[in-house]
């Protein structure tokens, strides 16, 4: 079974392709899932990919 995750950005309905972290307004560093478009935003910090090891 495939587990498709949705992009966590507001109103976005794309399938998430990248896992990473963002800072919230409360200065918390939280884990989020992002689609191709949102993973390019400057406030998004992608995690290193497992397959890069
Ligand atoms: Zn998105």
mmCIF file of the protein (N, C-alpha, C, O) and its ligand, coordinates in Angstrom:
data_MODEL
# 
_entry.id   MODEL 
# 
loop_
_entity.id 
_entity.type 
_entity.pdbx_number_of_molecules 
1 polymer     1 
2 non-polymer 1 
# 
_entity_poly.entity_id                      1 
_entity_poly.type                           'polypeptide(L)' 
_entity_poly.nstd_linkage                   no 
_entity_poly.nstd_monomer                   no 
_entity_poly.pdbx_seq_one_letter_code       
;(UNK)(UNK)(UNK)(UNK)(UNK)(UNK)(UNK)(UNK)(UNK)(UNK)(UNK)(UNK)(UNK)(UNK)(UNK)(UNK)
(UNK)(UNK)(UNK)(UNK)(UNK)(UNK)(UNK)(UNK)(UNK)(UNK)(UNK)(UNK)(UNK)(UNK)(UNK)(UNK)
(UNK)(UNK)(UNK)(UNK)(UNK)(UNK)(UNK)(UNK)(UNK)(UNK)(UNK)(UNK)(UNK)(UNK)(UNK)(UNK)
(UNK)(UNK)(UNK)(UNK)(UNK)
;
_entity_poly.pdbx_seq_one_letter_code_can   XXXXXXXXXXXXXXXXXXXXXXXXXXXXXXXXXXXXXXXXXXXXXXXXXXXXX 
_entity_poly.pdbx_strand_id                 A 
# 
loop_
_entity_poly_seq.entity_id 
_entity_poly_seq.num 
_entity_poly_seq.mon_id 
_entity_poly_seq.hetero 
1 1  UNK n 
1 2  UNK n 
1 3  UNK n 
1 4  UNK n 
1 5  UNK n 
1 6  UNK n 
1 7  UNK n 
1 8  UNK n 
1 9  UNK n 
1 10 UNK n 
1 11 UNK n 
1 12 UNK n 
1 13 UNK n 
1 14 UNK n 
1 15 UNK n 
1 16 UNK n 
1 17 UNK n 
1 18 UNK n 
1 19 UNK n 
1 20 UNK n 
1 21 UNK n 
1 22 UNK n 
1 23 UNK n 
1 24 UNK n 
1 25 UNK n 
1 26 UNK n 
1 27 UNK n 
1 28 UNK n 
1 29 UNK n 
1 30 UNK n 
1 31 UNK n 
1 32 UNK n 
1 33 UNK n 
1 34 UNK n 
1 35 UNK n 
1 36 UNK n 
1 37 UNK n 
1 38 UNK n 
1 39 UNK n 
1 40 UNK n 
1 41 UNK n 
1 42 UNK n 
1 43 UNK n 
1 44 UNK n 
1 45 UNK n 
1 46 UNK n 
1 47 UNK n 
1 48 UNK n 
1 49 UNK n 
1 50 UNK n 
1 51 UNK n 
1 52 UNK n 
1 53 UNK n 
# 
loop_
_struct_asym.id 
_struct_asym.entity_id 
A 1 
B 2 
# 
loop_
_chem_comp.id 
_chem_comp.type 
_chem_comp.mon_nstd_flag 
UNK 'L-peptide linking' . 
ZN  non-polymer         . 
# 
_pdbx_entity_nonpoly.entity_id   2 
_pdbx_entity_nonpoly.name        ? 
_pdbx_entity_nonpoly.comp_id     ZN 
# 
_pdbx_nonpoly_scheme.asym_id         B 
_pdbx_nonpoly_scheme.entity_id       2 
_pdbx_nonpoly_scheme.mon_id          ZN 
_pdbx_nonpoly_scheme.ndb_seq_num     1 
_pdbx_nonpoly_scheme.pdb_seq_num     101 
_pdbx_nonpoly_scheme.auth_seq_num    101 
_pdbx_nonpoly_scheme.pdb_mon_id      ZN 
_pdbx_nonpoly_scheme.auth_mon_id     ZN 
_pdbx_nonpoly_scheme.pdb_strand_id   A 
_pdbx_nonpoly_scheme.pdb_ins_code    . 
# 
loop_
_atom_site.group_PDB 
_atom_site.id 
_atom_site.type_symbol 
_atom_site.label_atom_id 
_atom_site.label_alt_id 
_atom_site.label_comp_id 
_atom_site.label_asym_id 
_atom_site.label_entity_id 
_atom_site.label_seq_id 
_atom_site.pdbx_PDB_ins_code 
_atom_site.Cartn_x 
_atom_site.Cartn_y 
_atom_site.Cartn_z 
_atom_site.occupancy 
_atom_site.B_iso_or_equiv 
_atom_site.pdbx_formal_charge 
_atom_site.auth_seq_id 
_atom_site.auth_comp_id 
_atom_site.auth_asym_id 
_atom_site.auth_atom_id 
_atom_site.pdbx_PDB_model_num 
ATOM   1   N  N  . UNK A 1 1  ? 0.839  -1.205 0.000  1.00 0.00 ? 1   UNK A N  1 
ATOM   2   C  CA . UNK A 1 1  ? 0.000  0.000  0.000  1.00 0.00 ? 1   UNK A CA 1 
ATOM   3   C  C  . UNK A 1 1  ? 0.871  1.250  0.000  1.00 0.00 ? 1   UNK A C  1 
ATOM   4   O  O  . UNK A 1 1  ? 1.859  1.336  0.729  1.00 0.00 ? 1   UNK A O  1 
ATOM   5   N  N  . UNK A 1 2  ? 0.497  2.192  -0.807 1.00 0.00 ? 2   UNK A N  1 
ATOM   6   C  CA . UNK A 1 2  ? 1.272  3.434  -0.828 1.00 0.00 ? 2   UNK A CA 1 
ATOM   7   C  C  . UNK A 1 2  ? 0.647  4.443  0.124  1.00 0.00 ? 2   UNK A C  1 
ATOM   8   O  O  . UNK A 1 2  ? -0.574 4.562  0.228  1.00 0.00 ? 2   UNK A O  1 
ATOM   9   N  N  . UNK A 1 3  ? 1.501  5.148  0.798  1.00 0.00 ? 3   UNK A N  1 
ATOM   10  C  CA . UNK A 1 3  ? 1.025  6.194  1.702  1.00 0.00 ? 3   UNK A CA 1 
ATOM   11  C  C  . UNK A 1 3  ? 1.345  7.548  1.110  1.00 0.00 ? 3   UNK A C  1 
ATOM   12  O  O  . UNK A 1 3  ? 2.464  8.048  1.231  1.00 0.00 ? 3   UNK A O  1 
ATOM   13  N  N  . UNK A 1 4  ? 0.361  8.128  0.476  1.00 0.00 ? 4   UNK A N  1 
ATOM   14  C  CA . UNK A 1 4  ? 0.586  9.438  -0.111 1.00 0.00 ? 4   UNK A CA 1 
ATOM   15  C  C  . UNK A 1 4  ? 0.257  10.511 0.905  1.00 0.00 ? 4   UNK A C  1 
ATOM   16  O  O  . UNK A 1 4  ? -0.799 10.502 1.538  1.00 0.00 ? 4   UNK A O  1 
ATOM   17  N  N  . UNK A 1 5  ? 1.196  11.436 1.042  1.00 0.00 ? 5   UNK A N  1 
ATOM   18  C  CA . UNK A 1 5  ? 0.975  12.519 1.993  1.00 0.00 ? 5   UNK A CA 1 
ATOM   19  C  C  . UNK A 1 5  ? 0.666  13.805 1.268  1.00 0.00 ? 5   UNK A C  1 
ATOM   20  O  O  . UNK A 1 5  ? 1.183  14.079 0.185  1.00 0.00 ? 5   UNK A O  1 
ATOM   21  N  N  . UNK A 1 6  ? -0.184 14.579 1.891  1.00 0.00 ? 6   UNK A N  1 
ATOM   22  C  CA . UNK A 1 6  ? -0.534 15.877 1.324  1.00 0.00 ? 6   UNK A CA 1 
ATOM   23  C  C  . UNK A 1 6  ? 0.468  16.920 1.770  1.00 0.00 ? 6   UNK A C  1 
ATOM   24  O  O  . UNK A 1 6  ? 1.044  16.841 2.855  1.00 0.00 ? 6   UNK A O  1 
ATOM   25  N  N  . UNK A 1 7  ? 0.658  17.893 0.909  1.00 0.00 ? 7   UNK A N  1 
ATOM   26  C  CA . UNK A 1 7  ? 1.477  19.037 1.264  1.00 0.00 ? 7   UNK A CA 1 
ATOM   27  C  C  . UNK A 1 7  ? 0.843  19.737 2.473  1.00 0.00 ? 7   UNK A C  1 
ATOM   28  O  O  . UNK A 1 7  ? -0.374 19.916 2.530  1.00 0.00 ? 7   UNK A O  1 
ATOM   29  N  N  . UNK A 1 8  ? 1.671  20.123 3.418  1.00 0.00 ? 8   UNK A N  1 
ATOM   30  C  CA . UNK A 1 8  ? 1.153  20.720 4.653  1.00 0.00 ? 8   UNK A CA 1 
ATOM   31  C  C  . UNK A 1 8  ? 0.897  22.225 4.559  1.00 0.00 ? 8   UNK A C  1 
ATOM   32  O  O  . UNK A 1 8  ? 0.345  22.824 5.482  1.00 0.00 ? 8   UNK A O  1 
ATOM   33  N  N  . UNK A 1 9  ? 1.296  22.823 3.453  1.00 0.00 ? 9   UNK A N  1 
ATOM   34  C  CA . UNK A 1 9  ? 1.069  24.259 3.328  1.00 0.00 ? 9   UNK A CA 1 
ATOM   35  C  C  . UNK A 1 9  ? -0.415 24.569 3.191  1.00 0.00 ? 9   UNK A C  1 
ATOM   36  O  O  . UNK A 1 9  ? -1.165 23.803 2.586  1.00 0.00 ? 9   UNK A O  1 
ATOM   37  N  N  . UNK A 1 10 ? -0.822 25.669 3.741  1.00 0.00 ? 10  UNK A N  1 
ATOM   38  C  CA . UNK A 1 10 ? -2.220 26.076 3.739  1.00 0.00 ? 10  UNK A CA 1 
ATOM   39  C  C  . UNK A 1 10 ? -2.830 26.037 2.345  1.00 0.00 ? 10  UNK A C  1 
ATOM   40  O  O  . UNK A 1 10 ? -2.245 26.536 1.384  1.00 0.00 ? 10  UNK A O  1 
ATOM   41  N  N  . UNK A 1 11 ? -3.993 25.449 2.248  1.00 0.00 ? 11  UNK A N  1 
ATOM   42  C  CA . UNK A 1 11 ? -4.801 25.395 1.030  1.00 0.00 ? 11  UNK A CA 1 
ATOM   43  C  C  . UNK A 1 11 ? -4.186 24.557 -0.089 1.00 0.00 ? 11  UNK A C  1 
ATOM   44  O  O  . UNK A 1 11 ? -4.817 24.373 -1.130 1.00 0.00 ? 11  UNK A O  1 
ATOM   45  N  N  . UNK A 1 12 ? -2.987 24.054 0.100  1.00 0.00 ? 12  UNK A N  1 
ATOM   46  C  CA . UNK A 1 12 ? -2.349 23.286 -0.958 1.00 0.00 ? 12  UNK A CA 1 
ATOM   47  C  C  . UNK A 1 12 ? -2.889 21.859 -0.953 1.00 0.00 ? 12  UNK A C  1 
ATOM   48  O  O  . UNK A 1 12 ? -3.008 21.242 0.105  1.00 0.00 ? 12  UNK A O  1 
ATOM   49  N  N  . UNK A 1 13 ? -3.216 21.335 -2.133 1.00 0.00 ? 13  UNK A N  1 
ATOM   50  C  CA . UNK A 1 13 ? -3.784 19.985 -2.203 1.00 0.00 ? 13  UNK A CA 1 
ATOM   51  C  C  . UNK A 1 13 ? -2.891 19.026 -2.976 1.00 0.00 ? 13  UNK A C  1 
ATOM   52  O  O  . UNK A 1 13 ? -3.314 17.933 -3.351 1.00 0.00 ? 13  UNK A O  1 
ATOM   53  N  N  . UNK A 1 14 ? -1.666 19.442 -3.206 1.00 0.00 ? 14  UNK A N  1 
ATOM   54  C  CA . UNK A 1 14 ? -0.740 18.590 -3.948 1.00 0.00 ? 14  UNK A CA 1 
ATOM   55  C  C  . UNK A 1 14 ? -0.229 17.447 -3.068 1.00 0.00 ? 14  UNK A C  1 
ATOM   56  O  O  . UNK A 1 14 ? -0.291 17.512 -1.840 1.00 0.00 ? 14  UNK A O  1 
ATOM   57  N  N  . UNK A 1 15 ? 0.272  16.410 -3.718 1.00 0.00 ? 15  UNK A N  1 
ATOM   58  C  CA . UNK A 1 15 ? 0.920  15.325 -2.993 1.00 0.00 ? 15  UNK A CA 1 
ATOM   59  C  C  . UNK A 1 15 ? 2.300  15.787 -2.566 1.00 0.00 ? 15  UNK A C  1 
ATOM   60  O  O  . UNK A 1 15 ? 3.050  16.358 -3.357 1.00 0.00 ? 15  UNK A O  1 
ATOM   61  N  N  . UNK A 1 16 ? 2.625  15.536 -1.307 1.00 0.00 ? 16  UNK A N  1 
ATOM   62  C  CA . UNK A 1 16 ? 3.933  15.947 -0.807 1.00 0.00 ? 16  UNK A CA 1 
ATOM   63  C  C  . UNK A 1 16 ? 5.026  15.051 -1.365 1.00 0.00 ? 16  UNK A C  1 
ATOM   64  O  O  . UNK A 1 16 ? 4.880  13.830 -1.404 1.00 0.00 ? 16  UNK A O  1 
ATOM   65  N  N  . UNK A 1 17 ? 6.107  15.655 -1.791 1.00 0.00 ? 17  UNK A N  1 
ATOM   66  C  CA . UNK A 1 17 ? 7.232  14.895 -2.338 1.00 0.00 ? 17  UNK A CA 1 
ATOM   67  C  C  . UNK A 1 17 ? 8.481  15.060 -1.488 1.00 0.00 ? 17  UNK A C  1 
ATOM   68  O  O  . UNK A 1 17 ? 9.440  14.303 -1.634 1.00 0.00 ? 17  UNK A O  1 
ATOM   69  N  N  . UNK A 1 18 ? 8.472  16.036 -0.610 1.00 0.00 ? 18  UNK A N  1 
ATOM   70  C  CA . UNK A 1 18 ? 9.655  16.332 0.188  1.00 0.00 ? 18  UNK A CA 1 
ATOM   71  C  C  . UNK A 1 18 ? 9.304  16.502 1.658  1.00 0.00 ? 18  UNK A C  1 
ATOM   72  O  O  . UNK A 1 18 ? 8.287  17.099 2.009  1.00 0.00 ? 18  UNK A O  1 
ATOM   73  N  N  . UNK A 1 19 ? 10.162 15.969 2.499  1.00 0.00 ? 19  UNK A N  1 
ATOM   74  C  CA . UNK A 1 19 ? 9.984  16.139 3.931  1.00 0.00 ? 19  UNK A CA 1 
ATOM   75  C  C  . UNK A 1 19 ? 10.985 17.173 4.411  1.00 0.00 ? 19  UNK A C  1 
ATOM   76  O  O  . UNK A 1 19 ? 12.126 17.202 3.952  1.00 0.00 ? 19  UNK A O  1 
ATOM   77  N  N  . UNK A 1 20 ? 10.562 18.013 5.326  1.00 0.00 ? 20  UNK A N  1 
ATOM   78  C  CA . UNK A 1 20 ? 11.483 19.022 5.813  1.00 0.00 ? 20  UNK A CA 1 
ATOM   79  C  C  . UNK A 1 20 ? 10.943 19.698 7.049  1.00 0.00 ? 20  UNK A C  1 
ATOM   80  O  O  . UNK A 1 20 ? 10.026 19.200 7.703  1.00 0.00 ? 20  UNK A O  1 
ATOM   81  N  N  . UNK A 1 21 ? 11.527 20.842 7.359  1.00 0.00 ? 21  UNK A N  1 
ATOM   82  C  CA . UNK A 1 21 ? 11.104 21.579 8.546  1.00 0.00 ? 21  UNK A CA 1 
ATOM   83  C  C  . UNK A 1 21 ? 10.881 23.046 8.206  1.00 0.00 ? 21  UNK A C  1 
ATOM   84  O  O  . UNK A 1 21 ? 11.485 23.587 7.279  1.00 0.00 ? 21  UNK A O  1 
ATOM   85  N  N  . UNK A 1 22 ? 10.001 23.675 8.978  1.00 0.00 ? 22  UNK A N  1 
ATOM   86  C  CA . UNK A 1 22 ? 9.798  25.114 8.861  1.00 0.00 ? 22  UNK A CA 1 
ATOM   87  C  C  . UNK A 1 22 ? 9.694  25.710 10.262 1.00 0.00 ? 22  UNK A C  1 
ATOM   88  O  O  . UNK A 1 22 ? 9.368  25.019 11.227 1.00 0.00 ? 22  UNK A O  1 
ATOM   89  N  N  . UNK A 1 23 ? 9.975  26.993 10.349 1.00 0.00 ? 23  UNK A N  1 
ATOM   90  C  CA . UNK A 1 23 ? 9.768  27.728 11.601 1.00 0.00 ? 23  UNK A CA 1 
ATOM   91  C  C  . UNK A 1 23 ? 8.335  28.232 11.642 1.00 0.00 ? 23  UNK A C  1 
ATOM   92  O  O  . UNK A 1 23 ? 7.836  28.779 10.659 1.00 0.00 ? 23  UNK A O  1 
ATOM   93  N  N  . UNK A 1 24 ? 7.673  28.050 12.779 1.00 0.00 ? 24  UNK A N  1 
ATOM   94  C  CA . UNK A 1 24 ? 6.333  28.596 12.935 1.00 0.00 ? 24  UNK A CA 1 
ATOM   95  C  C  . UNK A 1 24 ? 6.429  30.005 13.505 1.00 0.00 ? 24  UNK A C  1 
ATOM   96  O  O  . UNK A 1 24 ? 7.506  30.471 13.874 1.00 0.00 ? 24  UNK A O  1 
ATOM   97  N  N  . UNK A 1 25 ? 5.290  30.667 13.569 1.00 0.00 ? 25  UNK A N  1 
ATOM   98  C  CA . UNK A 1 25 ? 5.260  32.014 14.139 1.00 0.00 ? 25  UNK A CA 1 
ATOM   99  C  C  . UNK A 1 25 ? 5.647  32.002 15.612 1.00 0.00 ? 25  UNK A C  1 
ATOM   100 O  O  . UNK A 1 25 ? 6.103  33.010 16.153 1.00 0.00 ? 25  UNK A O  1 
ATOM   101 N  N  . UNK A 1 26 ? 5.464  30.863 16.251 1.00 0.00 ? 26  UNK A N  1 
ATOM   102 C  CA . UNK A 1 26 ? 5.818  30.728 17.669 1.00 0.00 ? 26  UNK A CA 1 
ATOM   103 C  C  . UNK A 1 26 ? 7.259  30.291 17.856 1.00 0.00 ? 26  UNK A C  1 
ATOM   104 O  O  . UNK A 1 26 ? 7.669  29.892 18.946 1.00 0.00 ? 26  UNK A O  1 
ATOM   105 N  N  . UNK A 1 27 ? 8.023  30.373 16.767 1.00 0.00 ? 27  UNK A N  1 
ATOM   106 C  CA . UNK A 1 27 ? 9.444  30.019 16.788 1.00 0.00 ? 27  UNK A CA 1 
ATOM   107 C  C  . UNK A 1 27 ? 9.682  28.564 17.160 1.00 0.00 ? 27  UNK A C  1 
ATOM   108 O  O  . UNK A 1 27 ? 10.626 28.227 17.875 1.00 0.00 ? 27  UNK A O  1 
ATOM   109 N  N  . UNK A 1 28 ? 8.807  27.725 16.658 1.00 0.00 ? 28  UNK A N  1 
ATOM   110 C  CA . UNK A 1 28 ? 9.011  26.289 16.805 1.00 0.00 ? 28  UNK A CA 1 
ATOM   111 C  C  . UNK A 1 28 ? 9.467  25.748 15.460 1.00 0.00 ? 28  UNK A C  1 
ATOM   112 O  O  . UNK A 1 28 ? 8.999  26.187 14.410 1.00 0.00 ? 28  UNK A O  1 
ATOM   113 N  N  . UNK A 1 29 ? 10.386 24.792 15.505 1.00 0.00 ? 29  UNK A N  1 
ATOM   114 C  CA . UNK A 1 29 ? 10.882 24.174 14.273 1.00 0.00 ? 29  UNK A CA 1 
ATOM   115 C  C  . UNK A 1 29 ? 10.137 22.858 14.103 1.00 0.00 ? 29  UNK A C  1 
ATOM   116 O  O  . UNK A 1 29 ? 10.420 21.883 14.799 1.00 0.00 ? 29  UNK A O  1 
ATOM   117 N  N  . UNK A 1 30 ? 9.188  22.832 13.181 1.00 0.00 ? 30  UNK A N  1 
ATOM   118 C  CA . UNK A 1 30 ? 8.325  21.654 13.063 1.00 0.00 ? 30  UNK A CA 1 
ATOM   119 C  C  . UNK A 1 30 ? 8.539  20.914 11.748 1.00 0.00 ? 30  UNK A C  1 
ATOM   120 O  O  . UNK A 1 30 ? 8.954  21.490 10.743 1.00 0.00 ? 30  UNK A O  1 
ATOM   121 N  N  . UNK A 1 31 ? 8.241  19.619 11.790 1.00 0.00 ? 31  UNK A N  1 
ATOM   122 C  CA . UNK A 1 31 ? 8.368  18.807 10.589 1.00 0.00 ? 31  UNK A CA 1 
ATOM   123 C  C  . UNK A 1 31 ? 7.130  18.959 9.713  1.00 0.00 ? 31  UNK A C  1 
ATOM   124 O  O  . UNK A 1 31 ? 6.004  18.909 10.208 1.00 0.00 ? 31  UNK A O  1 
ATOM   125 N  N  . UNK A 1 32 ? 7.339  19.142 8.416  1.00 0.00 ? 32  UNK A N  1 
ATOM   126 C  CA . UNK A 1 32 ? 6.227  19.264 7.481  1.00 0.00 ? 32  UNK A CA 1 
ATOM   127 C  C  . UNK A 1 32 ? 6.523  18.481 6.214  1.00 0.00 ? 32  UNK A C  1 
ATOM   128 O  O  . UNK A 1 32 ? 7.668  18.131 5.924  1.00 0.00 ? 32  UNK A O  1 
ATOM   129 N  N  . UNK A 1 33 ? 5.470  18.219 5.478  1.00 0.00 ? 33  UNK A N  1 
ATOM   130 C  CA . UNK A 1 33 ? 5.604  17.626 4.155  1.00 0.00 ? 33  UNK A CA 1 
ATOM   131 C  C  . UNK A 1 33 ? 5.263  18.689 3.127  1.00 0.00 ? 33  UNK A C  1 
ATOM   132 O  O  . UNK A 1 33 ? 4.325  19.463 3.316  1.00 0.00 ? 33  UNK A O  1 
ATOM   133 N  N  . UNK A 1 34 ? 6.021  18.730 2.039  1.00 0.00 ? 34  UNK A N  1 
ATOM   134 C  CA . UNK A 1 34 ? 5.788  19.762 1.038  1.00 0.00 ? 34  UNK A CA 1 
ATOM   135 C  C  . UNK A 1 34 ? 5.789  19.175 -0.369 1.00 0.00 ? 34  UNK A C  1 
ATOM   136 O  O  . UNK A 1 34 ? 6.458  18.177 -0.637 1.00 0.00 ? 34  UNK A O  1 
ATOM   137 N  N  . UNK A 1 35 ? 5.038  19.801 -1.257 1.00 0.00 ? 35  UNK A N  1 
ATOM   138 C  CA . UNK A 1 35 ? 5.025  19.402 -2.659 1.00 0.00 ? 35  UNK A CA 1 
ATOM   139 C  C  . UNK A 1 35 ? 6.241  20.020 -3.356 1.00 0.00 ? 35  UNK A C  1 
ATOM   140 O  O  . UNK A 1 35 ? 7.033  20.726 -2.732 1.00 0.00 ? 35  UNK A O  1 
ATOM   141 N  N  . UNK A 1 36 ? 6.374  19.746 -4.650 1.00 0.00 ? 36  UNK A N  1 
ATOM   142 C  CA . UNK A 1 36 ? 7.522  20.278 -5.399 1.00 0.00 ? 36  UNK A CA 1 
ATOM   143 C  C  . UNK A 1 36 ? 7.625  21.796 -5.293 1.00 0.00 ? 36  UNK A C  1 
ATOM   144 O  O  . UNK A 1 36 ? 8.701  22.342 -5.054 1.00 0.00 ? 36  UNK A O  1 
ATOM   145 N  N  . UNK A 1 37 ? 6.487  22.468 -5.474 1.00 0.00 ? 37  UNK A N  1 
ATOM   146 C  CA . UNK A 1 37 ? 6.480  23.928 -5.454 1.00 0.00 ? 37  UNK A CA 1 
ATOM   147 C  C  . UNK A 1 37 ? 6.878  24.485 -4.096 1.00 0.00 ? 37  UNK A C  1 
ATOM   148 O  O  . UNK A 1 37 ? 7.750  25.349 -4.001 1.00 0.00 ? 37  UNK A O  1 
ATOM   149 N  N  . UNK A 1 38 ? 6.236  23.987 -3.051 1.00 0.00 ? 38  UNK A N  1 
ATOM   150 C  CA . UNK A 1 38 ? 6.475  24.546 -1.725 1.00 0.00 ? 38  UNK A CA 1 
ATOM   151 C  C  . UNK A 1 38 ? 7.820  24.155 -1.138 1.00 0.00 ? 38  UNK A C  1 
ATOM   152 O  O  . UNK A 1 38 ? 8.322  24.837 -0.244 1.00 0.00 ? 38  UNK A O  1 
ATOM   153 N  N  . UNK A 1 39 ? 8.412  23.075 -1.621 1.00 0.00 ? 39  UNK A N  1 
ATOM   154 C  CA . UNK A 1 39 ? 9.733  22.696 -1.113 1.00 0.00 ? 39  UNK A CA 1 
ATOM   155 C  C  . UNK A 1 39 ? 10.807 23.652 -1.605 1.00 0.00 ? 39  UNK A C  1 
ATOM   156 O  O  . UNK A 1 39 ? 11.940 23.612 -1.126 1.00 0.00 ? 39  UNK A O  1 
ATOM   157 N  N  . UNK A 1 40 ? 10.458 24.520 -2.564 1.00 0.00 ? 40  UNK A N  1 
ATOM   158 C  CA . UNK A 1 40 ? 11.418 25.494 -3.085 1.00 0.00 ? 40  UNK A CA 1 
ATOM   159 C  C  . UNK A 1 40 ? 11.379 26.817 -2.335 1.00 0.00 ? 40  UNK A C  1 
ATOM   160 O  O  . UNK A 1 40 ? 12.221 27.686 -2.557 1.00 0.00 ? 40  UNK A O  1 
ATOM   161 N  N  . UNK A 1 41 ? 10.410 26.968 -1.455 1.00 0.00 ? 41  UNK A N  1 
ATOM   162 C  CA . UNK A 1 41 ? 10.298 28.225 -0.708 1.00 0.00 ? 41  UNK A CA 1 
ATOM   163 C  C  . UNK A 1 41 ? 11.497 28.413 0.208  1.00 0.00 ? 41  UNK A C  1 
ATOM   164 O  O  . UNK A 1 41 ? 12.086 27.449 0.698  1.00 0.00 ? 41  UNK A O  1 
ATOM   165 N  N  . UNK A 1 42 ? 11.845 29.678 0.427  1.00 0.00 ? 42  UNK A N  1 
ATOM   166 C  CA . UNK A 1 42 ? 13.045 29.981 1.212  1.00 0.00 ? 42  UNK A CA 1 
ATOM   167 C  C  . UNK A 1 42 ? 12.899 29.596 2.672  1.00 0.00 ? 42  UNK A C  1 
ATOM   168 O  O  . UNK A 1 42 ? 13.897 29.339 3.345  1.00 0.00 ? 42  UNK A O  1 
ATOM   169 N  N  . UNK A 1 43 ? 11.671 29.551 3.172  1.00 0.00 ? 43  UNK A N  1 
ATOM   170 C  CA . UNK A 1 43 ? 11.462 29.210 4.573  1.00 0.00 ? 43  UNK A CA 1 
ATOM   171 C  C  . UNK A 1 43 ? 11.419 27.721 4.847  1.00 0.00 ? 43  UNK A C  1 
ATOM   172 O  O  . UNK A 1 43 ? 11.195 27.297 5.980  1.00 0.00 ? 43  UNK A O  1 
ATOM   173 N  N  . UNK A 1 44 ? 11.633 26.932 3.817  1.00 0.00 ? 44  UNK A N  1 
ATOM   174 C  CA . UNK A 1 44 ? 11.543 25.483 3.950  1.00 0.00 ? 44  UNK A CA 1 
ATOM   175 C  C  . UNK A 1 44 ? 12.932 24.860 3.960  1.00 0.00 ? 44  UNK A C  1 
ATOM   176 O  O  . UNK A 1 44 ? 13.757 25.133 3.088  1.00 0.00 ? 44  UNK A O  1 
ATOM   177 N  N  . UNK A 1 45 ? 13.177 24.015 4.965  1.00 0.00 ? 45  UNK A N  1 
ATOM   178 C  CA . UNK A 1 45 ? 14.489 23.377 5.088  1.00 0.00 ? 45  UNK A CA 1 
ATOM   179 C  C  . UNK A 1 45 ? 14.357 21.876 4.865  1.00 0.00 ? 45  UNK A C  1 
ATOM   180 O  O  . UNK A 1 45 ? 13.957 21.151 5.776  1.00 0.00 ? 45  UNK A O  1 
ATOM   181 N  N  . UNK A 1 46 ? 14.684 21.405 3.678  1.00 0.00 ? 46  UNK A N  1 
ATOM   182 C  CA . UNK A 1 46 ? 14.518 19.991 3.367  1.00 0.00 ? 46  UNK A CA 1 
ATOM   183 C  C  . UNK A 1 46 ? 15.460 19.092 4.160  1.00 0.00 ? 46  UNK A C  1 
ATOM   184 O  O  . UNK A 1 46 ? 16.571 19.484 4.517  1.00 0.00 ? 46  UNK A O  1 
ATOM   185 N  N  . UNK A 1 47 ? 14.996 17.898 4.421  1.00 0.00 ? 47  UNK A N  1 
ATOM   186 C  CA . UNK A 1 47 ? 15.847 16.917 5.084  1.00 0.00 ? 47  UNK A CA 1 
ATOM   187 C  C  . UNK A 1 47 ? 16.701 16.205 4.051  1.00 0.00 ? 47  UNK A C  1 
ATOM   188 O  O  . UNK A 1 47 ? 16.289 16.034 2.903  1.00 0.00 ? 47  UNK A O  1 
ATOM   189 N  N  . UNK A 1 48 ? 17.895 15.790 4.463  1.00 0.00 ? 48  UNK A N  1 
ATOM   190 C  CA . UNK A 1 48 ? 18.720 15.015 3.547  1.00 0.00 ? 48  UNK A CA 1 
ATOM   191 C  C  . UNK A 1 48 ? 17.998 13.729 3.185  1.00 0.00 ? 48  UNK A C  1 
ATOM   192 O  O  . UNK A 1 48 ? 17.362 13.103 4.032  1.00 0.00 ? 48  UNK A O  1 
ATOM   193 N  N  . UNK A 1 49 ? 18.100 13.341 1.923  1.00 0.00 ? 49  UNK A N  1 
ATOM   194 C  CA . UNK A 1 49 ? 17.410 12.136 1.494  1.00 0.00 ? 49  UNK A CA 1 
ATOM   195 C  C  . UNK A 1 49 ? 18.150 10.892 1.934  1.00 0.00 ? 49  UNK A C  1 
ATOM   196 O  O  . UNK A 1 49 ? 19.380 10.857 1.958  1.00 0.00 ? 49  UNK A O  1 
ATOM   197 N  N  . UNK A 1 50 ? 17.392 9.882  2.279  1.00 0.00 ? 50  UNK A N  1 
ATOM   198 C  CA . UNK A 1 50 ? 17.985 8.620  2.726  1.00 0.00 ? 50  UNK A CA 1 
ATOM   199 C  C  . UNK A 1 50 ? 18.891 8.031  1.663  1.00 0.00 ? 50  UNK A C  1 
ATOM   200 O  O  . UNK A 1 50 ? 19.965 7.516  1.974  1.00 0.00 ? 50  UNK A O  1 
ATOM   201 N  N  . UNK A 1 51 ? 18.468 8.103  0.417  1.00 0.00 ? 51  UNK A N  1 
ATOM   202 C  CA . UNK A 1 51 ? 19.216 7.442  -0.661 1.00 0.00 ? 51  UNK A CA 1 
ATOM   203 C  C  . UNK A 1 51 ? 20.530 8.152  -1.000 1.00 0.00 ? 51  UNK A C  1 
ATOM   204 O  O  . UNK A 1 51 ? 21.317 7.649  -1.802 1.00 0.00 ? 51  UNK A O  1 
ATOM   205 N  N  . UNK A 1 52 ? 20.767 9.311  -0.397 1.00 0.00 ? 52  UNK A N  1 
ATOM   206 C  CA . UNK A 1 52 ? 22.014 10.021 -0.662 1.00 0.00 ? 52  UNK A CA 1 
ATOM   207 C  C  . UNK A 1 52 ? 23.187 9.458  0.147  1.00 0.00 ? 52  UNK A C  1 
ATOM   208 O  O  . UNK A 1 52 ? 24.341 9.816  -0.088 1.00 0.00 ? 52  UNK A O  1 
ATOM   209 N  N  . UNK A 1 53 ? 22.885 8.592  1.080  1.00 0.00 ? 53  UNK A N  1 
ATOM   210 C  CA . UNK A 1 53 ? 23.936 8.060  1.942  1.00 0.00 ? 53  UNK A CA 1 
ATOM   211 C  C  . UNK A 1 53 ? 24.863 7.101  1.185  1.00 0.00 ? 53  UNK A C  1 
ATOM   212 O  O  . UNK A 1 53 ? 25.805 6.563  1.767  1.00 0.00 ? 53  UNK A O  1 
HETATM 213 ZN ZN . ZN  B 2 .  ? 2.284  22.603 -1.648 1.00 0.00 ? 101 ZN  A ZN 1 
# 
